Amino acid sequence: MEESSGSKWSGRPHSKEKGASSHERETEENRTAKRVERNTRGRSRTAAHGECVSKKVECLSEGKGTLTTQLKAQVIYELRHDFKVVDLIQVASIPRSTYYYWMKHQERPDKYKETKEMISLIFHEHKGRYGHRNIQIELGKRGIRLNPKTVLKLMKAIGLTCQVRMKKYRSYRGNAGKVASNVLNRDFTAEKPNQKWVTDVTEFSLFGQKLYLSPVLDLFNSEIIAYTVQSRPTYDLVSTMLDQAFERLDPGEELVLHSDQGWHYQMAKYQKALANRTITQSMSRKGNCLDNAVIENFFGILKTELLYLQEFESIDHFRQELDDYMVYYNQKRMKAKLKNMSPVEYRTHVEQAA
């Protein structure tokens, strides 16, 4: 039997009655939502609680944002002590069975609880530098085998995401000395340590000041052999780094050292320092950063995983974190091309296998 338009709500949503028009369903839902909202203040125990409840009811009734069925069910569950569940279900416009399905699903124990804790541990251990693929590999090392997509899904569930990248300092000032040929010729592979090195200078801007970093990287395992940091990009930024790197070489050991055409590398004293150690100098072609892609990539990783990821209290604090990152990069940060080992781990592994 049909009810008149002025009759009171019977306790069952009219939207479920067979043959109910969309206008009747909308009118009934609006009446239910208004009744729920009217009761919000009276049934709330504190002002803060009342405001929170009001927002949740408004969220349900107006469908703000991308509120999924699962989230609606969660809101209803949280409001169940303040209102009748049947009223909230009608305001949310979801089937009753759907609500109870999600509540039953929620009460099940989370089979990924320990895995989520391990993911969070790895994520924070690496200061947010690892994405889901690296975390999946690290989980495997710790005995947890998961699909990368599952790891990504779990990371999203606990609100963990990775970061991204930026540009570099250009030291080219035209011809300031002698330019060497491109001996490396984009062959970024090396069969043993200290066979091919690459170097460059990059800039950091913090607290209205600038810092310059000059590292040298071994193409065999992407290890940072030596580095210097200064507030000005003077020649000793590079020469000091070079002196530190030479300490890693055995007498008579020969290698190729590649750079761009920055003015430091065109200077006669730089080139003489290389010649004295029988090191072959190589330079990128003018304006072609791809000729030195490996060190460029390192700068991108460094700025992504350190400069843009953390907050620093001062220049000194940044320098300390930079030193810590260099140790982390060499000794702990794994690389896929190194069989998921860090540069130092890979070098040690190769030396032990020889």
Secondary structure, DSSP 4 states (H G I P E B T S, - for coil): -PPPTTSPP-SS-GGGSTT--HHHHHHHHHHHHHHHHHTHHHH-SSHHHHHHHHHHHHHHHHT-SS--HHHHHHHHHHHTTTS-HHHHHHHHT--HHHHHHHHHHHHS--TTHHHHHHHHHHHHHTTT---HHHHHHHHHHTT----HHHHHHHHHHTT--------------S-SSPPPP-SSTT----SSTTSEEEE--EEEEETTEEEEEEEEEETTTTEEEEEEEESS--HHHHHHHHHHHHTTSPTT--EEEEE-S-HHHHSHHHHHHHHHTTEEEEEPPTT-GGGGHHHHHHHHHHIIIIITTS--SSHHHHHHHHHHHHHHHHHT--BGGGTTB-HHHHHHHHHHH-
